[in-house]
Amino acid sequence: MVVIRLARSGAKKRPFYNIVAADSRDRRDGRFIERVGFYNPMASESEQGLAVDMERLNYWKDNGAQLLQTVQRLVKTAAKAA
């Protein structure tokens, strides 16, 4: 099954998350199919903290991908901002 989830990257104590479409059996930070956005919880005022490619996200949802709860919350936030 394909899931849309966060893959952590970034330095220690400076998290950065990629929003990715991945096979549910793969590791959290491992192989993924496609990157559909990013989330930077440590972003400053001048930096972009959240970006989601809604077209690709909707493509994956239409093809049966499941969004994790955190990603659902972030997508809702991104939709309000747009």
N, CA, C and O atoms as a CHARMM CRD file, in Angstrom:
* protein
*
  328
    1    1 MET  N      0.84000  -1.17500   0.00000 PROA 1      0.00000
    2    1 MET  CA     0.00000   0.00000   0.00000 PROA 1      0.00000
    3    1 MET  C      0.88900   1.24500   0.00000 PROA 1      0.00000
    4    1 MET  O      1.93200   1.27600   0.65300 PROA 1      0.00000
    5    2 VAL  N      0.46800   2.24900  -0.72900 PROA 2      0.00000
    6    2 VAL  CA     1.20000   3.51000  -0.78700 PROA 2      0.00000
    7    2 VAL  C      0.65200   4.44700   0.29400 PROA 2      0.00000
    8    2 VAL  O     -0.55900   4.59100   0.45600 PROA 2      0.00000
    9    3 VAL  N      1.56600   5.07500   1.02200 PROA 3      0.00000
   10    3 VAL  CA     1.19300   6.04100   2.05000 PROA 3      0.00000
   11    3 VAL  C      1.92300   7.35000   1.78600 PROA 3      0.00000
   12    3 VAL  O      3.02500   7.36500   1.23700 PROA 3      0.00000
   13    4 ILE  N      1.29200   8.43900   2.18400 PROA 4      0.00000
   14    4 ILE  CA     1.92400   9.75500   2.13900 PROA 4      0.00000
   15    4 ILE  C      2.34800  10.04600   3.56700 PROA 4      0.00000
   16    4 ILE  O      1.50300  10.13100   4.45800 PROA 4      0.00000
   17    5 ARG  N      3.65500  10.20000   3.79800 PROA 5      0.00000
   18    5 ARG  CA     4.15400  10.37700   5.15400 PROA 5      0.00000
   19    5 ARG  C      5.34500  11.32000   5.19200 PROA 5      0.00000
   20    5 ARG  O      5.83100  11.78100   4.15900 PROA 5      0.00000
   21    6 LEU  N      5.80300  11.59600   6.40900 PROA 6      0.00000
   22    6 LEU  CA     6.96300  12.45200   6.60100 PROA 6      0.00000
   23    6 LEU  C      8.21500  11.58400   6.67900 PROA 6      0.00000
   24    6 LEU  O      8.22500  10.54700   7.34300 PROA 6      0.00000
   25    7 ALA  N      9.26800  12.02200   5.99300 PROA 7      0.00000
   26    7 ALA  CA    10.57700  11.38500   6.08400 PROA 7      0.00000
   27    7 ALA  C     11.52400  12.40600   6.70200 PROA 7      0.00000
   28    7 ALA  O     11.72300  13.48300   6.14000 PROA 7      0.00000
   29    8 ARG  N     12.10400  12.08200   7.84200 PROA 8      0.00000
   30    8 ARG  CA    12.93400  13.03900   8.56200 PROA 8      0.00000
   31    8 ARG  C     14.31800  13.13200   7.95200 PROA 8      0.00000
   32    8 ARG  O     14.92200  12.13300   7.56200 PROA 8      0.00000
   33    9 SER  N     14.79800  14.35800   7.88300 PROA 9      0.00000
   34    9 SER  CA    16.17900  14.62200   7.50300 PROA 9      0.00000
   35    9 SER  C     16.61800  15.84200   8.29100 PROA 9      0.00000
   36    9 SER  O     15.88500  16.30000   9.16800 PROA 9      0.00000
   37   10 GLY  N     17.77300  16.37000   8.00800 PROA 10     0.00000
   38   10 GLY  CA    18.25400  17.50900   8.76200 PROA 10     0.00000
   39   10 GLY  C     19.21900  17.08100   9.84400 PROA 10     0.00000
   40   10 GLY  O     19.43900  15.88900  10.06300 PROA 10     0.00000
   41   11 ALA  N     19.78700  18.05300  10.51200 PROA 11     0.00000
   42   11 ALA  CA    20.79500  17.79000  11.53200 PROA 11     0.00000
   43   11 ALA  C     20.14500  17.43500  12.87300 PROA 11     0.00000
   44   11 ALA  O     18.92900  17.52100  13.04100 PROA 11     0.00000
   45   12 LYS  N     20.98500  17.04100  13.80400 PROA 12     0.00000
   46   12 LYS  CA    20.52900  16.73500  15.15500 PROA 12     0.00000
   47   12 LYS  C     19.93400  17.99500  15.77900 PROA 12     0.00000
   48   12 LYS  O     20.54200  19.06500  15.73900 PROA 12     0.00000
   49   13 LYS  N     18.75300  17.85700  16.34800 PROA 13     0.00000
   50   13 LYS  CA    18.01400  18.96500  16.96900 PROA 13     0.00000
   51   13 LYS  C     17.59400  20.05000  15.98300 PROA 13     0.00000
   52   13 LYS  O     17.16600  21.12000  16.41400 PROA 13     0.00000
   53   14 ARG  N     17.70000  19.81500  14.68000 PROA 14     0.00000
   54   14 ARG  CA    17.25000  20.74100  13.62800 PROA 14     0.00000
   55   14 ARG  C     16.47100  19.93100  12.59700 PROA 14     0.00000
   56   14 ARG  O     16.96600  19.71900  11.48900 PROA 14     0.00000
   57   15 PRO  N     15.27000  19.47400  12.93200 PROA 15     0.00000
   58   15 PRO  CA    14.54800  18.58200  12.02700 PROA 15     0.00000
   59   15 PRO  C     14.07700  19.27800  10.75000 PROA 15     0.00000
   60   15 PRO  O     13.79400  20.47600  10.73300 PROA 15     0.00000
   61   16 PHE  N     14.00600  18.49400   9.70100 PROA 16     0.00000
   62   16 PHE  CA    13.45400  18.91300   8.41900 PROA 16     0.00000
   63   16 PHE  C     12.77400  17.67600   7.86200 PROA 16     0.00000
   64   16 PHE  O     13.36300  16.59400   7.84900 PROA 16     0.00000
   65   17 TYR  N     11.55100  17.82500   7.40600 PROA 17     0.00000
   66   17 TYR  CA    10.78500  16.67700   6.94000 PROA 17     0.00000
   67   17 TYR  C     10.41000  16.84000   5.47400 PROA 17     0.00000
   68   17 TYR  O      9.95700  17.90300   5.05100 PROA 17     0.00000
   69   18 ASN  N     10.60700  15.76600   4.69900 PROA 18     0.00000
   70   18 ASN  CA    10.09600  15.70500   3.34200 PROA 18     0.00000
   71   18 ASN  C      8.76100  14.97500   3.39200 PROA 18     0.00000
   72   18 ASN  O      8.62500  13.97300   4.09400 PROA 18     0.00000
   73   19 ILE  N      7.79100  15.46300   2.66100 PROA 19     0.00000
   74   19 ILE  CA     6.50500  14.78400   2.53900 PROA 19     0.00000
   75   19 ILE  C      6.62100  13.90500   1.30000 PROA 19     0.00000
   76   19 ILE  O      6.77400  14.40500   0.18600 PROA 19     0.00000
   77   20 VAL  N      6.54700  12.59600   1.50100 PROA 20     0.00000
   78   20 VAL  CA     6.83000  11.65800   0.42300 PROA 20     0.00000
   79   20 VAL  C      5.71400  10.63600   0.25800 PROA 20     0.00000
   80   20 VAL  O      4.98900  10.31500   1.20000 PROA 20     0.00000
   81   21 ALA  N      5.59800  10.13700  -0.96900 PROA 21     0.00000
   82   21 ALA  CA     4.75800   8.98300  -1.25900 PROA 21     0.00000
   83   21 ALA  C      5.68000   7.77000  -1.21000 PROA 21     0.00000
   84   21 ALA  O      6.67900   7.71900  -1.92700 PROA 21     0.00000
   85   22 ALA  N      5.35100   6.80200  -0.37300 PROA 22     0.00000
   86   22 ALA  CA     6.23100   5.64900  -0.18800 PROA 22     0.00000
   87   22 ALA  C      5.41300   4.38800   0.02900 PROA 22     0.00000
   88   22 ALA  O      4.24600   4.44400   0.41600 PROA 22     0.00000
   89   23 ASP  N      6.04000   3.25700  -0.22600 PROA 23     0.00000
   90   23 ASP  CA     5.44500   1.97200   0.08500 PROA 23     0.00000
   91   23 ASP  C      5.43700   1.84300   1.60500 PROA 23     0.00000
   92   23 ASP  O      6.42500   2.17400   2.25900 PROA 23     0.00000
   93   24 SER  N      4.34900   1.37200   2.16300 PROA 24     0.00000
   94   24 SER  CA     4.21300   1.30600   3.61700 PROA 24     0.00000
   95   24 SER  C      5.21400   0.33800   4.24500 PROA 24     0.00000
   96   24 SER  O      5.49000   0.43800   5.44000 PROA 24     0.00000
   97   25 ARG  N      5.76000  -0.59300   3.47100 PROA 25     0.00000
   98   25 ARG  CA     6.70700  -1.56400   4.00900 PROA 25     0.00000
   99   25 ARG  C      8.13000  -1.02500   4.09200 PROA 25     0.00000
  100   25 ARG  O      8.97600  -1.61500   4.76400 PROA 25     0.00000
  101   26 ASP  N      8.40300   0.08700   3.41800 PROA 26     0.00000
  102   26 ASP  CA     9.73700   0.67300   3.44900 PROA 26     0.00000
  103   26 ASP  C      9.94400   1.46000   4.73200 PROA 26     0.00000
  104   26 ASP  O      8.98400   1.86800   5.38600 PROA 26     0.00000
  105   27 ARG  N     11.21200   1.66900   5.08700 PROA 27     0.00000
  106   27 ARG  CA    11.53500   2.39800   6.30600 PROA 27     0.00000
  107   27 ARG  C     11.13500   3.86300   6.19200 PROA 27     0.00000
  108   27 ARG  O     10.99400   4.39600   5.09100 PROA 27     0.00000
  109   28 ARG  N     10.95800   4.49900   7.32800 PROA 28     0.00000
  110   28 ARG  CA    10.50900   5.89200   7.37300 PROA 28     0.00000
  111   28 ARG  C     11.41800   6.81200   6.56500 PROA 28     0.00000
  112   28 ARG  O     10.93400   7.62900   5.78100 PROA 28     0.00000
  113   29 ASP  N     12.72400   6.68500   6.74800 PROA 29     0.00000
  114   29 ASP  CA    13.67200   7.55600   6.06600 PROA 29     0.00000
  115   29 ASP  C     14.30800   6.86800   4.86400 PROA 29     0.00000
  116   29 ASP  O     15.28200   7.37300   4.30600 PROA 29     0.00000
  117   30 GLY  N     13.77300   5.73500   4.46600 PROA 30     0.00000
  118   30 GLY  CA    14.36600   4.96400   3.38100 PROA 30     0.00000
  119   30 GLY  C     13.81900   5.34700   2.01600 PROA 30     0.00000
  120   30 GLY  O     13.54700   6.51300   1.73100 PROA 30     0.00000
  121   31 ARG  N     13.67100   4.34200   1.19700 PROA 31     0.00000
  122   31 ARG  CA    13.25600   4.52500  -0.18700 PROA 31     0.00000
  123   31 ARG  C     11.83700   5.09700  -0.26100 PROA 31     0.00000
  124   31 ARG  O     10.97100   4.74300   0.53900 PROA 31     0.00000
  125   32 PHE  N     11.61900   5.97400  -1.22300 PROA 32     0.00000
  126   32 PHE  CA    10.28900   6.52800  -1.45900 PROA 32     0.00000
  127   32 PHE  C     10.05000   6.63400  -2.95600 PROA 32     0.00000
  128   32 PHE  O     10.98500   6.55400  -3.75200 PROA 32     0.00000
  129   33 ILE  N      8.79800   6.81500  -3.32600 PROA 33     0.00000
  130   33 ILE  CA     8.42100   6.87000  -4.73800 PROA 33     0.00000
  131   33 ILE  C      8.56600   8.28100  -5.27500 PROA 33     0.00000
  132   33 ILE  O      9.16300   8.49400  -6.33000 PROA 33     0.00000
  133   34 GLU  N      8.01700   9.24800  -4.54200 PROA 34     0.00000
  134   34 GLU  CA     8.03900  10.63300  -5.01200 PROA 34     0.00000
  135   34 GLU  C      7.96000  11.59300  -3.83200 PROA 34     0.00000
  136   34 GLU  O      7.27600  11.32900  -2.84300 PROA 34     0.00000
  137   35 ARG  N      8.66600  12.70800  -3.95100 PROA 35     0.00000
  138   35 ARG  CA     8.61900  13.77100  -2.94300 PROA 35     0.00000
  139   35 ARG  C      7.52500  14.75000  -3.37100 PROA 35     0.00000
  140   35 ARG  O      7.56000  15.27200  -4.48500 PROA 35     0.00000
  141   36 VAL  N      6.56100  14.99700  -2.49700 PROA 36     0.00000
  142   36 VAL  CA     5.45200  15.88700  -2.84800 PROA 36     0.00000
  143   36 VAL  C      5.45200  17.18400  -2.05100 PROA 36     0.00000
  144   36 VAL  O      4.55700  18.01200  -2.22200 PROA 36     0.00000
  145   37 GLY  N      6.44200  17.37400  -1.18300 PROA 37     0.00000
  146   37 GLY  CA     6.51600  18.62100  -0.44000 PROA 37     0.00000
  147   37 GLY  C      7.52100  18.52000   0.69000 PROA 37     0.00000
  148   37 GLY  O      8.26100  17.54200   0.80400 PROA 37     0.00000
  149   38 PHE  N      7.53400  19.54900   1.52200 PROA 38     0.00000
  150   38 PHE  CA     8.41000  19.55200   2.68000 PROA 38     0.00000
  151   38 PHE  C      7.78000  20.33500   3.81500 PROA 38     0.00000
  152   38 PHE  O      6.86600  21.13500   3.61400 PROA 38     0.00000
  153   39 TYR  N      8.29600  20.08300   5.02800 PROA 39     0.00000
  154   39 TYR  CA     7.85800  20.77600   6.22900 PROA 39     0.00000
  155   39 TYR  C      9.09000  21.07800   7.06600 PROA 39     0.00000
  156   39 TYR  O      9.85200  20.17400   7.41000 PROA 39     0.00000
  157   40 ASN  N      9.28300  22.35100   7.39300 PROA 40     0.00000
  158   40 ASN  CA    10.40900  22.78000   8.20900 PROA 40     0.00000
  159   40 ASN  C      9.86000  23.42300   9.47600 PROA 40     0.00000
  160   40 ASN  O      9.50500  24.60200   9.45700 PROA 40     0.00000
  161   41 PRO  N      9.78100  22.67000  10.58800 PROA 41     0.00000
  162   41 PRO  CA     9.22800  23.23400  11.81700 PROA 41     0.00000
  163   41 PRO  C     10.11600  24.30200  12.45000 PROA 41     0.00000
  164   41 PRO  O      9.64300  25.06200  13.29400 PROA 41     0.00000
  165   42 MET  N     11.37200  24.37900  12.06900 PROA 42     0.00000
  166   42 MET  CA    12.31000  25.34300  12.63100 PROA 42     0.00000
  167   42 MET  C     12.50500  26.55600  11.71900 PROA 42     0.00000
  168   42 MET  O     13.44600  27.32600  11.91500 PROA 42     0.00000
  169   43 ALA  N     11.63600  26.73500  10.73500 PROA 43     0.00000
  170   43 ALA  CA    11.79100  27.82200   9.77000 PROA 43     0.00000
  171   43 ALA  C     11.65000  29.18000  10.45300 PROA 43     0.00000
  172   43 ALA  O     10.81000  29.37500  11.33200 PROA 43     0.00000
  173   44 SER  N     12.49300  30.10400  10.02500 PROA 44     0.00000
  174   44 SER  CA    12.40000  31.46300  10.55700 PROA 44     0.00000
  175   44 SER  C     11.32200  32.22300   9.78900 PROA 44     0.00000
  176   44 SER  O     10.69500  31.67600   8.88200 PROA 44     0.00000
  177   45 GLU  N     11.11500  33.45700  10.14800 PROA 45     0.00000
  178   45 GLU  CA    10.08300  34.27500   9.51200 PROA 45     0.00000
  179   45 GLU  C     10.32300  34.42500   8.01100 PROA 45     0.00000
  180   45 GLU  O      9.37100  34.45200   7.23000 PROA 45     0.00000
  181   46 SER  N     11.58700  34.52200   7.60500 PROA 46     0.00000
  182   46 SER  CA    11.90600  34.76800   6.20000 PROA 46     0.00000
  183   46 SER  C     11.90900  33.49200   5.35000 PROA 46     0.00000
  184   46 SER  O     11.89900  33.57200   4.12200 PROA 46     0.00000
  185   47 GLU  N     11.92400  32.33100   5.98400 PROA 47     0.00000
  186   47 GLU  CA    11.96200  31.06800   5.25400 PROA 47     0.00000
  187   47 GLU  C     10.56000  30.48700   5.11200 PROA 47     0.00000
  188   47 GLU  O      9.66300  30.76800   5.90700 PROA 47     0.00000
  189   48 GLN  N     10.40100  29.67200   4.08100 PROA 48     0.00000
  190   48 GLN  CA     9.13100  28.98300   3.86300 PROA 48     0.00000
  191   48 GLN  C      9.13800  27.72800   4.73100 PROA 48     0.00000
  192   48 GLN  O     10.06500  26.92200   4.65400 PROA 48     0.00000
  193   49 GLY  N      8.12200  27.56700   5.54300 PROA 49     0.00000
  194   49 GLY  CA     8.07700  26.44500   6.47300 PROA 49     0.00000
  195   49 GLY  C      7.34700  25.22700   5.95600 PROA 49     0.00000
  196   49 GLY  O      7.59900  24.11300   6.41500 PROA 49     0.00000
  197   50 LEU  N      6.44100  25.42100   5.00100 PROA 50     0.00000
  198   50 LEU  CA     5.62900  24.32000   4.50300 PROA 50     0.00000
  199   50 LEU  C      5.31200  24.53600   3.03600 PROA 50     0.00000
  200   50 LEU  O      4.86600  25.61300   2.63900 PROA 50     0.00000
  201   51 ALA  N      5.54200  23.51300   2.23700 PROA 51     0.00000
  202   51 ALA  CA     5.18700  23.55800   0.81600 PROA 51     0.00000
  203   51 ALA  C      4.68200  22.18500   0.41000 PROA 51     0.00000
  204   51 ALA  O      5.31300  21.16800   0.69600 PROA 51     0.00000
  205   52 VAL  N      3.53300  22.16800  -0.26100 PROA 52     0.00000
  206   52 VAL  CA     2.93700  20.91200  -0.71100 PROA 52     0.00000
  207   52 VAL  C      2.49100  21.08900  -2.15400 PROA 52     0.00000
  208   52 VAL  O      1.81600  22.06300  -2.48700 PROA 52     0.00000
  209   53 ASP  N      2.87300  20.13800  -3.01600 PROA 53     0.00000
  210   53 ASP  CA     2.42000  20.12700  -4.40200 PROA 53     0.00000
  211   53 ASP  C      1.04900  19.44400  -4.41600 PROA 53     0.00000
  212   53 ASP  O      0.95400  18.21900  -4.48300 PROA 53     0.00000
  213   54 MET  N      0.00000  20.25000  -4.35200 PROA 54     0.00000
  214   54 MET  CA    -1.35400  19.71000  -4.21500 PROA 54     0.00000
  215   54 MET  C     -1.76500  18.86100  -5.42100 PROA 54     0.00000
  216   54 MET  O     -2.52600  17.90500  -5.26900 PROA 54     0.00000
  217   55 GLU  N     -1.27800  19.19300  -6.59800 PROA 55     0.00000
  218   55 GLU  CA    -1.61700  18.42100  -7.79800 PROA 55     0.00000
  219   55 GLU  C     -1.11500  16.98100  -7.66300 PROA 55     0.00000
  220   55 GLU  O     -1.85800  16.03600  -7.93200 PROA 55     0.00000
  221   56 ARG  N      0.13300  16.81500  -7.25000 PROA 56     0.00000
  222   56 ARG  CA     0.69600  15.47400  -7.09700 PROA 56     0.00000
  223   56 ARG  C      0.08900  14.75000  -5.89200 PROA 56     0.00000
  224   56 ARG  O     -0.09900  13.53400  -5.93100 PROA 56     0.00000
  225   57 LEU  N     -0.21600  15.48800  -4.83000 PROA 57     0.00000
  226   57 LEU  CA    -0.84700  14.89000  -3.66400 PROA 57     0.00000
  227   57 LEU  C     -2.21900  14.33500  -4.03300 PROA 57     0.00000
  228   57 LEU  O     -2.56300  13.21900  -3.64100 PROA 57     0.00000
  229   58 ASN  N     -2.99500  15.10000  -4.77700 PROA 58     0.00000
  230   58 ASN  CA    -4.31100  14.63400  -5.21100 PROA 58     0.00000
  231   58 ASN  C     -4.19900  13.44300  -6.16400 PROA 58     0.00000
  232   58 ASN  O     -5.04400  12.54800  -6.14100 PROA 58     0.00000
  233   59 TYR  N     -3.16000  13.43100  -6.99700 PROA 59     0.00000
  234   59 TYR  CA    -2.93200  12.28700  -7.88600 PROA 59     0.00000
  235   59 TYR  C     -2.76200  11.01200  -7.06400 PROA 59     0.00000
  236   59 TYR  O     -3.38200   9.98900  -7.35700 PROA 59     0.00000
  237   60 TRP  N     -1.91800  11.07900  -6.03400 PROA 60     0.00000
  238   60 TRP  CA    -1.67900   9.89800  -5.21700 PROA 60     0.00000
  239   60 TRP  C     -2.91900   9.49900  -4.42900 PROA 60     0.00000
  240   60 TRP  O     -3.20300   8.30900  -4.28700 PROA 60     0.00000
  241   61 LYS  N     -3.66100  10.47500  -3.91500 PROA 61     0.00000
  242   61 LYS  CA    -4.89500  10.16100  -3.18700 PROA 61     0.00000
  243   61 LYS  C     -5.90800   9.48800  -4.11100 PROA 61     0.00000
  244   61 LYS  O     -6.58400   8.54300  -3.70500 PROA 61     0.00000
  245   62 ASP  N     -6.01700   9.96800  -5.35400 PROA 62     0.00000
  246   62 ASP  CA    -6.94600   9.36700  -6.30900 PROA 62     0.00000
  247   62 ASP  C     -6.54800   7.93700  -6.66800 PROA 62     0.00000
  248   62 ASP  O     -7.39700   7.13300  -7.05500 PROA 62     0.00000
  249   63 ASN  N     -5.26500   7.62000  -6.54100 PROA 63     0.00000
  250   63 ASN  CA    -4.78900   6.27300  -6.84100 PROA 63     0.00000
  251   63 ASN  C     -4.69900   5.38800  -5.60300 PROA 63     0.00000
  252   63 ASN  O     -4.07600   4.32800  -5.65300 PROA 63     0.00000
  253   64 GLY  N     -5.30800   5.80100  -4.49600 PROA 64     0.00000
  254   64 GLY  CA    -5.45100   4.94400  -3.33200 PROA 64     0.00000
  255   64 GLY  C     -4.44900   5.14200  -2.21800 PROA 64     0.00000
  256   64 GLY  O     -4.42400   4.34800  -1.27800 PROA 64     0.00000
  257   65 ALA  N     -3.62800   6.16200  -2.28600 PROA 65     0.00000
  258   65 ALA  CA    -2.65000   6.38900  -1.22000 PROA 65     0.00000
  259   65 ALA  C     -3.35500   6.90300   0.03800 PROA 65     0.00000
  260   65 ALA  O     -4.31900   7.66400  -0.04000 PROA 65     0.00000
  261   66 GLN  N     -2.85800   6.47300   1.18900 PROA 66     0.00000
  262   66 GLN  CA    -3.40400   6.88900   2.46800 PROA 66     0.00000
  263   66 GLN  C     -2.50700   7.96400   3.07300 PROA 66     0.00000
  264   66 GLN  O     -1.28400   7.82700   3.05900 PROA 66     0.00000
  265   67 LEU  N     -3.09900   9.03200   3.60400 PROA 67     0.00000
  266   67 LEU  CA    -2.33800  10.07900   4.27900 PROA 67     0.00000
  267   67 LEU  C     -2.27500   9.77900   5.76700 PROA 67     0.00000
  268   67 LEU  O     -3.28300   9.41900   6.37600 PROA 67     0.00000
  269   68 LEU  N     -1.09400   9.92500   6.35300 PROA 68     0.00000
  270   68 LEU  CA    -0.97600   9.78500   7.79500 PROA 68     0.00000
  271   68 LEU  C     -1.58200  11.01400   8.46400 PROA 68     0.00000
  272   68 LEU  O     -1.73700  12.05300   7.82200 PROA 68     0.00000
  273   69 GLN  N     -1.92300  10.90800   9.74000 PROA 69     0.00000
  274   69 GLN  CA    -2.63200  11.98300  10.44000 PROA 69     0.00000
  275   69 GLN  C     -1.85600  13.28800  10.43600 PROA 69     0.00000
  276   69 GLN  O     -2.44300  14.35100  10.23700 PROA 69     0.00000
  277   70 THR  N     -0.57000  13.23000  10.64700 PROA 70     0.00000
  278   70 THR  CA     0.23800  14.45100  10.66800 PROA 70     0.00000
  279   70 THR  C      0.23200  15.12100   9.30300 PROA 70     0.00000
  280   70 THR  O      0.15200  16.34600   9.20500 PROA 70     0.00000
  281   71 VAL  N      0.31700  14.32300   8.25900 PROA 71     0.00000
  282   71 VAL  CA     0.30100  14.87500   6.89900 PROA 71     0.00000
  283   71 VAL  C     -1.06300  15.48300   6.60500 PROA 71     0.00000
  284   71 VAL  O     -1.13500  16.53300   5.96500 PROA 71     0.00000
  285   72 GLN  N     -2.13900  14.85900   7.05000 PROA 72     0.00000
  286   72 GLN  CA    -3.47500  15.42400   6.86200 PROA 72     0.00000
  287   72 GLN  C     -3.57100  16.79700   7.49800 PROA 72     0.00000
  288   72 GLN  O     -4.13400  17.71900   6.91000 PROA 72     0.00000
  289   73 ARG  N     -3.02400  16.93800   8.69600 PROA 73     0.00000
  290   73 ARG  CA    -3.03800  18.22600   9.40300 PROA 73     0.00000
  291   73 ARG  C     -2.22800  19.26600   8.64700 PROA 73     0.00000
  292   73 ARG  O     -2.65100  20.41600   8.52900 PROA 73     0.00000
  293   74 LEU  N     -1.07400  18.87500   8.13600 PROA 74     0.00000
  294   74 LEU  CA    -0.22200  19.81500   7.39600 PROA 74     0.00000
  295   74 LEU  C     -0.86000  20.21900   6.06800 PROA 74     0.00000
  296   74 LEU  O     -0.75700  21.37600   5.66100 PROA 74     0.00000
  297   75 VAL  N     -1.51200  19.28700   5.39900 PROA 75     0.00000
  298   75 VAL  CA    -2.18000  19.60400   4.13000 PROA 75     0.00000
  299   75 VAL  C     -3.32900  20.57200   4.36700 PROA 75     0.00000
  300   75 VAL  O     -3.54700  21.48500   3.57000 PROA 75     0.00000
  301   76 LYS  N     -4.06100  20.38000   5.44800 PROA 76     0.00000
  302   76 LYS  CA    -5.14500  21.29500   5.79000 PROA 76     0.00000
  303   76 LYS  C     -4.59200  22.69200   6.04200 PROA 76     0.00000
  304   76 LYS  O     -5.19200  23.67800   5.61200 PROA 76     0.00000
  305   77 THR  N     -3.46100  22.79300   6.73100 PROA 77     0.00000
  306   77 THR  CA    -2.81300  24.07100   6.98300 PROA 77     0.00000
  307   77 THR  C     -2.34500  24.71600   5.68400 PROA 77     0.00000
  308   77 THR  O     -2.50400  25.92200   5.49600 PROA 77     0.00000
  309   78 ALA  N     -1.76700  23.91600   4.78400 PROA 78     0.00000
  310   78 ALA  CA    -1.28400  24.44400   3.50200 PROA 78     0.00000
  311   78 ALA  C     -2.43200  24.91600   2.63300 PROA 78     0.00000
  312   78 ALA  O     -2.29500  25.90300   1.90900 PROA 78     0.00000
  313   79 ALA  N     -3.57300  24.22200   2.69300 PROA 79     0.00000
  314   79 ALA  CA    -4.72700  24.62300   1.90200 PROA 79     0.00000
  315   79 ALA  C     -5.30100  25.94700   2.38700 PROA 79     0.00000
  316   79 ALA  O     -5.74900  26.76100   1.57900 PROA 79     0.00000
  317   80 LYS  N     -5.29400  26.17100   3.69800 PROA 80     0.00000
  318   80 LYS  CA    -5.77700  27.43900   4.23700 PROA 80     0.00000
  319   80 LYS  C     -4.88600  28.59300   3.81600 PROA 80     0.00000
  320   80 LYS  O     -5.37000  29.68400   3.51300 PROA 80     0.00000
  321   81 ALA  N     -3.56900  28.34800   3.79700 PROA 81     0.00000
  322   81 ALA  CA    -2.61300  29.40300   3.45800 PROA 81     0.00000
  323   81 ALA  C     -2.66300  29.76300   1.97800 PROA 81     0.00000
  324   81 ALA  O     -2.33400  30.88900   1.60500 PROA 81     0.00000
  325   82 ALA  N     -3.06800  28.82500   1.13500 PROA 82     0.00000
  326   82 ALA  CA    -3.08000  29.07000  -0.31600 PROA 82     0.00000
  327   82 ALA  C     -4.31900  29.77200  -0.78000 PROA 82     0.00000
  328   82 ALA  O     -4.46500  30.04300  -1.97300 PROA 82     0.00000
